């Protein structure tokens, strides 16, 4: 099972990745946790990358995920997040093709919601004001690339439980098309219908 975590900054991706890996290891499974390359890069260089450095970081992120052959893999972000920030910060959409192709290699994509408070984190964080634009670009890219995804909400154990439920639903034999579930309301299509209306308003 290859699981990818996506989402805007300060939405709990890293903690969820750690929690998922710890849960499966506690069950005796061999798990690979692929950390975020951009975080390592920013800590090492003490700055954010220039436009010409984005692709190298994205490809290194993909290489690390592809290098592991364990049965269970959790990726704390993927090249798609680099592509999103390249568009947002530099108006560069050139990484989307490669990033979406890589995204399709995962069994499940989980997108962390915006319900957690924003927390500063050194060089890597741009500010709370970019979270909604990033969230919109992430969902638009996944929709455009026909990549199925599940949005996660909740804090602490609740978020982990929601992630595990989504993963188990994906792994279970499917007798009917997979439907989207949302703990915020009773409409199973709410996330995707709401998002579609945001990016494709009626004329």
C-alpha positions in Angstrom: 0.0 0.0 0.0 1.5 3.3 -1.1 -0.1 6.3 0.5 0.7 10.0 -0.4 -0.1 12.9 1.9 -0.7 16.3 0.3 -1.9 19.6 1.7 -1.1 23.2 2.4 1.5 24.2 4.9 0.8 23.6 8.6 -2.1 21.2 8.0 -0.5 18.2 9.8 1.0 16.2 6.9 4.2 15.3 8.7 2.6 14.3 12.0 0.0 12.2 10.2 2.8 10.5 8.2 4.6 9.6 11.5 1.4 8.4 13.1 0.5 6.2 10.1 3.9 4.6 10.0 3.9 4.1 13.8 0.5 2.5 13.6 1.5 0.0 10.9 4.8 -0.8 12.5 3.0 -1.5 15.8 1.1 -4.2 13.8 4.4 -5.7 12.7 4.4 -4.4 9.2 7.5 -3.2 7.4 6.9 0.5 6.6 8.9 3.1 4.7 8.3 6.7 5.7 9.6 9.1 3.0 10.3 12.5 4.5 9.8 15.8 2.8 12.8 16.7 0.7 12.0 20.4 0.6 12.2 20.6 4.4 15.6 19.1 4.4 16.7 21.4 1.5 15.5 24.6 3.3 17.2 23.5 6.6 20.4 22.9 4.8 20.5 26.0 2.6 18.8 28.3 5.1 16.5 29.7 2.4 13.7 28.8 0.1 14.5 27.5 -3.4 14.8 29.6 -6.5 12.6 28.8 -9.6 15.4 26.9 -11.3 15.9 24.7 -8.2 12.3 23.5 -7.9 12.5 20.6 -10.4 15.6 19.0 -8.8 13.8 18.9 -5.4 10.7 17.5 -7.0 12.6 14.7 -8.8 14.5 13.8 -5.6 11.2 13.5 -3.8 10.0 11.1 -6.4 13.2 9.1 -6.5 13.1 8.5 -2.7 9.6 7.2 -2.9 10.4 5.0 -5.9 13.6 3.6 -4.4 11.8 1.7 -1.6 10.2 -1.7 -2.1 8.5 -2.3 1.3 4.9 -3.4 1.2 3.8 -0.2 3.1 5.0 3.3 2.1 3.9 6.7 3.5 5.1 9.7 1.5 5.1 13.0 3.5 4.3 15.0 0.4 5.1 14.4 -3.3 6.4 16.3 -6.3 2.9 17.6 -6.8 3.3 20.0 -3.9 6.5 21.4 -5.6 4.5 21.9 -8.8 1.8 23.7 -6.9 4.2 26.1 -5.2 6.0 26.6 -8.5 2.7 27.8 -10.0 1.8 29.9 -7.0 5.1 31.6 -6.4 6.7 31.7 -9.9 3.8 31.3 -12.3 5.6 28.1 -13.6 3.3 25.2 -14.5 6.0 23.1 -16.1 6.3 20.5 -13.3 2.6 19.3 -13.4 3.0 16.7 -16.1 5.8 14.9 -14.2 4.2 15.4 -10.8 0.8 14.0 -11.8 2.3 11.0 -13.5 4.2 10.2 -10.3 1.1 10.9 -8.2 -0.8 8.1 -10.1 1.8 5.6 -8.7 0.2 5.8 -5.3 -2.7 3.6 -4.2 -4.3 6.4 -2.2 -3.9 10.2 -2.0 -4.9 11.9 1.2 -5.3 15.7 1.4 -5.1 17.3 4.8 -7.9 19.9 5.4 -7.5 23.5 6.7 -9.0 22.9 10.1 -5.7 23.0 12.0 -4.2 26.3 13.2 -1.3 27.7 11.3 2.1 27.5 13.0 5.3 29.2 11.9 8.1 26.8 10.9 11.3 28.6 9.9 12.2 29.1 6.2 9.6 26.8 4.9 6.4 28.6 5.8 5.0 31.4 3.6 2.1 32.4 5.9 -1.5 31.5 6.8 -2.7 33.6 3.9 -1.4 31.1 1.3 -3.1 28.0 2.7 -6.4 28.5 0.9 -4.8 29.2 -2.5 -2.5 26.2 -2.1 -5.4 24.0 -1.1 -7.4 25.1 -4.2 -4.4 24.5 -6.5 -3.8 21.0 -5.0 -7.4 20.0 -5.5 -7.5 21.5 -9.0 -4.4 19.6 -10.0 -5.8 16.3 -8.7 -9.1 16.8 -10.5 -7.3 17.8 -13.7 -5.1 14.7 -13.5 -8.0 12.4 -12.6 -6.3 11.4 -9.4 -8.8 10.2 -6.7 -8.3 11.7 -3.3 -9.8 11.9 0.1 -9.8 15.0 2.3 -9.0 14.5 6.0 -10.2 16.6 9.0 -9.9 16.2 12.7 -7.1 16.5 15.2 -4.8 14.0 17.0 -6.3 10.4 17.2 -9.4 11.5 15.2 -7.4 12.4 12.1 -5.4 9.2 12.3 -8.6 7.2 12.6 -10.1 9.0 9.6 -7.0 8.3 7.6 -7.0 4.6 8.5 -10.7 4.3 7.7 -10.0 5.8 4.2 -7.1 3.4 3.7 -9.1 0.4 4.7 -12.0 1.4 2.5 -9.6 1.7 -0.4 -8.1 -1.7 0.3 -11.4 -3.5 0.7 -13.0 -5.3 -2.2 -15.3 -2.8 -3.9 -18.7 -4.0 -5.0 -19.7 -0.6 -6.2 -18.0 2.6 -7.2 -16.1 4.2 -4.3 -18.0 7.2 -2.9 -16.5 10.2 -1.1 -17.3 10.5 2.6 -17.3 13.7 4.6 -17.6 13.9 8.3 -18.9 17.5 8.0 -22.3 16.7 6.5 -24.4 13.9 5.2 -23.8 14.5 1.5 -21.1 12.0 0.3 -20.3 14.2 -2.7 -20.0 17.5 -0.7 -16.2 18.0 -1.0 -16.0 17.4 -4.7 -19.2 19.2 -5.5 -18.2 22.2 -3.5 -14.8 22.3 -4.9 -16.0 21.9 -8.5 -18.2 24.9 -8.0 -15.2 26.9 -6.9 -13.1 26.2 -9.9 -15.8 26.0 -12.5 -18.6 28.4 -11.7 -21.8 28.3 -13.7 -22.0 30.7 -16.6 
